Structures are given as structure tokens and as C-alpha cells.
Amino acid sequence: MRMGIQSSAFPIWRLLSRSVQLWVGVIFFIVGIVFTVIGIQTASTEQDYQTTGLTVDATVLGKSIERAKRGENSRTGYVVTYRFLSEQGKKIESMTEVPVEEWEGLKAGNRLKVTYLPDAPETNRVDGDNEWIAALVFMGIGGIFTLIGGGLAFTDLRWILRAIRVLRYGLITQGTVVRAEPTSLTINRIPQWSVSYRYRDNLGHEHEGTSHLISPEEGKLWKEGASGTVRFDDKRPSINVWIGRG
């Protein structure tokens, strides 16, 4: 007999909230997309520099040192402030970080070649800089994170959708606890537990299953040989969800 499951017995959100692989996959996927977008934007800007960039002489206004600070700057930066006149006659003042050797040889009033974008002169840099490597690195890292994250999330989401269907329409049986133990996964540095169990389907065939993640407090309540409720798919009995008490 098929029966629906009451949300109070096993809320779907509980299953989702403890699906660590899903959330790790989502985070990886988002980080991958962000890195990929940054890489594409960097490559696009670099292409604009190569095709439309204009090189002019800028005047050095001054220079400064940005000391490395914990939590802010990971290394000391050598910064030069300069001004140049754009093609439209607009005075643009900007600053950039340069190698220490170049920084030491510059002083106020010196000439410095810079390249800027005609349509956006505020976007400029010291002539000779190249961001192709940075663009490729960002896109490479982004692609790897996106593939890994998408794979993890898709695999777990597919299982969750199956589990939801089982929770709604699956058959009920009693499972026997084989063991309850901590897993290698932690939430807020607390190891999460899982329950391993055996159950029989409606044809009397025995199957094994492992529960979703549970808290240590709940895990310690389950002893070997204890009985708990299991729901399984009558068409594919190996697909099951541990409900426990409820």
C-alpha cells in the first residue's frame, strides 16, 4: 500500500540542508562562474588594448609605497601616480603598481609611456603590460571549478529528487541498524554521523542502505539491532530513504 509522508515526520528541507555534496557543488559552481566571468572580462579588455589602445607620454606626479599588511596587502606595492592628456583633450590622473626596479628609477616630472582605451581613458596602464596570462588563469580555474561543482551538484540533486519521490510515494518497511558512526564530513567542525542499515522490500529481498547525515546526538541514539522506518521505491527497491523514528 502506498502512503504519503507527513512533513512533520521527515521535512524535505532537512534532507536538503544536510546534502553537503549539493551545497559544496553549488558553491564550487558559483565560484567557477565568477572566475570565468573575470577571465572573460580581462581577456576582452586585453583585446581592446591590443586593437584600439592609444599610447601617450604621461607625466609622473609622484610615487608611494603600500606596505604589506596582514589581512589587507599580501605584499608591498610600489605605486606611481601619473597624468596624461587623452585624445579628446581630457586630463586623466591615474596610478598603477610597477616593479620596484622601475619605481626606483622614476621621480616627479619624468615621462612614462601609458596606454589607454579611447572610449574609456580612465582605463589605462603602463605601456607593455599584458594580462593574457591572468585571463587564461582565471578562465582555466573557473572552468575547472564549474565542471567539478556542476558534477557534484547534479549527481546529488538527482539523488535528492529520487529521494523526494520515494518520501512521497514509496513503500514503508522496517530497517535494522547495522551501525551508526561518525563520517568524515563536518558541519561547524562537528563530525556528522550516518546510520547503516538493512531492510527487506515487498518481495522479501534484502537490501542495504546508508542514511543522510545526522547530528552526533541523534547518531548516538541508534544502536546495532535497533529498528527504524525506511521508505523504498517499489519499482527499484535499492532506492531508499532512512526516516528513522516517525
C-alpha positions in Angstrom: 0.0 0.0 0.0 1.4 3.4 -0.9 1.2 6.2 1.6 2.3 9.8 1.6 4.7 11.0 4.3 3.8 13.8 6.6 6.2 16.7 6.6 6.4 16.7 10.3 7.9 13.1 10.2 10.6 14.0 7.7 10.7 17.5 6.3 12.2 17.8 2.8 14.2 20.8 4.0 16.0 18.5 6.4 17.2 16.4 3.5 18.3 19.4 1.5 20.0 21.1 4.4 22.2 18.1 5.1 23.1 17.4 1.5 26.6 18.6 1.9 27.7 17.4 -1.6 24.9 19.5 -3.2 25.9 22.7 -1.4 29.6 22.1 -2.0 28.8 21.6 -5.6 26.7 24.8 -5.8 29.5 26.8 -4.1 32.1 25.4 -6.5 29.9 26.1 -9.4 29.3 29.8 -8.4 33.0 30.3 -7.7 33.8 28.8 -11.1 31.3 31.1 -12.9 32.7 34.2 -11.1 36.3 33.2 -12.1 35.2 32.5 -15.6 33.5 35.9 -16.0 36.5 37.7 -14.6 38.7 35.8 -17.0 36.5 36.7 -20.0 36.3 40.3 -19.0 40.1 40.5 -18.6 40.6 38.9 -22.0 38.1 41.3 -23.5 39.9 44.3 -22.0 43.2 43.0 -23.2 41.9 42.6 -26.7 40.6 46.2 -26.6 44.1 47.3 -25.6 45.7 45.4 -28.4 43.3 46.6 -31.1 42.3 50.2 -30.1 44.7 51.2 -27.3 46.5 54.5 -27.7 49.9 55.1 -26.3 50.9 58.5 -24.9 53.5 60.1 -22.7 52.3 60.7 -19.2 53.9 62.9 -16.5 54.8 61.3 -13.2 53.2 63.2 -10.4 54.7 61.2 -7.5 55.2 57.7 -6.1 54.4 55.9 -2.9 54.8 52.5 -1.2 51.9 50.5 0.0 53.3 48.3 2.8 52.3 44.7 3.2 49.7 44.3 6.0 48.1 41.2 7.4 44.6 40.8 6.1 45.0 43.7 3.5 48.1 43.7 1.3 49.8 40.4 1.0 52.9 42.1 -0.3 54.5 45.5 -0.6 53.3 47.5 -3.6 55.3 50.2 -5.4 52.8 52.7 -6.8 53.3 55.5 -9.3 50.8 58.4 -9.8 50.7 60.0 -13.3 48.7 62.3 -15.5 48.2 62.3 -19.3 46.1 64.1 -21.9 43.6 62.0 -23.8 42.8 62.3 -27.5 39.7 64.3 -26.5 41.9 66.8 -24.5 40.7 65.5 -21.1 43.3 65.4 -18.3 43.4 61.9 -16.8 45.1 61.2 -13.5 45.7 57.6 -12.5 48.0 55.4 -10.5 49.4 51.9 -11.0 51.8 49.5 -9.4 55.1 48.9 -11.1 58.2 46.7 -10.5 60.5 48.0 -7.7 63.3 48.5 -10.2 61.2 50.8 -12.4 59.8 52.6 -9.3 63.3 53.4 -8.0 64.2 55.0 -11.3 61.2 57.3 -11.5 60.6 60.7 -10.0 58.2 63.5 -10.3 58.3 65.2 -13.7 59.6 62.1 -15.5 57.9 60.8 -18.6 56.1 57.5 -18.5 54.5 55.8 -21.5 51.0 54.6 -20.8 48.3 53.0 -23.0 44.6 53.9 -22.6 41.3 53.0 -24.3 40.0 55.9 -26.4 36.4 55.3 -25.4 37.3 55.0 -21.7 40.6 56.8 -21.0 40.2 56.1 -17.3 41.0 52.5 -18.2 44.8 52.7 -18.7 48.0 51.1 -17.8 51.8 51.4 -18.2 52.7 50.6 -21.7 54.0 47.0 -22.2 51.8 45.4 -19.5 49.9 42.3 -20.6 47.0 40.5 -19.0 46.6 37.5 -21.2 48.2 35.1 -18.7 45.9 36.4 -16.0 42.9 36.0 -18.2 43.8 32.4 -19.1 44.5 31.5 -15.5 41.1 32.9 -14.4 39.3 31.1 -17.2 41.2 27.9 -16.5 40.4 27.9 -12.8 36.8 28.9 -13.5 36.3 26.1 -15.9 37.7 23.5 -13.5 35.6 24.8 -10.6 32.5 25.0 -12.8 32.9 21.4 -14.1 33.6 20.0 -10.6 30.8 21.9 -8.9 28.3 21.1 -11.6 29.1 17.5 -11.5 28.9 17.3 -7.7 25.6 19.3 -7.6 24.0 17.4 -10.5 24.8 14.0 -9.0 23.5 14.8 -5.6 20.5 16.7 -6.9 19.5 13.7 -9.0 19.6 11.6 -5.8 17.6 14.1 -3.8 14.9 14.3 -6.5 14.6 10.5 -6.3 14.6 10.6 -2.5 11.8 13.1 -2.6 9.7 10.9 -4.8 10.4 7.9 -2.5 9.4 10.1 0.5 6.1 10.9 -1.2 5.1 7.6 -2.8 7.5 4.9 -1.5 6.5 1.8 0.5 7.2 1.7 4.2 9.3 -1.1 5.8 11.4 -1.5 8.9 15.1 -1.3 8.7 17.6 -2.9 11.1 20.6 -0.8 12.2 24.0 -2.4 11.4 26.0 0.5 12.8 25.9 4.2 13.5 29.2 6.1 13.3 30.8 9.5 12.5 31.6 10.3 8.9 34.5 12.3 7.5 32.2 15.3 6.8 31.9 18.1 9.4 29.5 21.0 9.9 30.8 23.8 12.0 33.8 21.5 12.8 31.4 18.9 14.3 31.7 15.4 12.6 28.3 14.3 11.3 27.0 10.8 11.7 25.3 8.3 9.4 23.3 5.1 10.0 24.0 2.0 8.0 21.0 -0.5 7.9 19.4 -3.4 6.2 15.8 -3.8 5.1 13.6 -6.1 3.1 11.4 -5.0 0.2 7.9 -6.1 -0.5 9.2 -9.3 -2.2 11.3 -10.2 0.8 14.7 -9.3 -0.8 17.2 -7.8 1.5 18.9 -4.5 0.7 21.5 -2.3 2.5 21.3 1.5 2.8 23.1 4.4 4.4 21.2 7.4 5.9 21.6 11.0 5.1 23.8 13.0 7.5 22.5 13.2 11.1 23.7 15.0 14.2 26.0 13.3 16.7 23.3 13.5 19.3 20.9 11.6 17.0 23.5 9.2 15.8 24.4 8.0 19.3 20.8 7.0 19.9 21.0 4.3 17.2 22.4 1.1 18.4 23.2 -2.1 16.4 20.0 -4.1 16.0 17.6 -1.2 16.6 14.7 -0.8 14.2 13.9 2.3 12.2 11.5 3.3 9.4 12.7 3.1 5.8 10.8 4.1 2.6 11.8 2.5 -0.7 10.8 2.6 -4.3 8.7 -0.5 -5.1 10.0 -0.5 -8.7 13.6 0.0 -7.7 13.8 -1.2 -4.1 17.5 -0.3 -3.8 16.5 3.4 -3.9 15.5 4.1 -0.3 15.5 6.8 2.4 16.1 6.3 6.1 13.4 8.0 8.1 14.2 6.6 11.5 11.6 7.3 14.1 8.5 8.7 12.5 
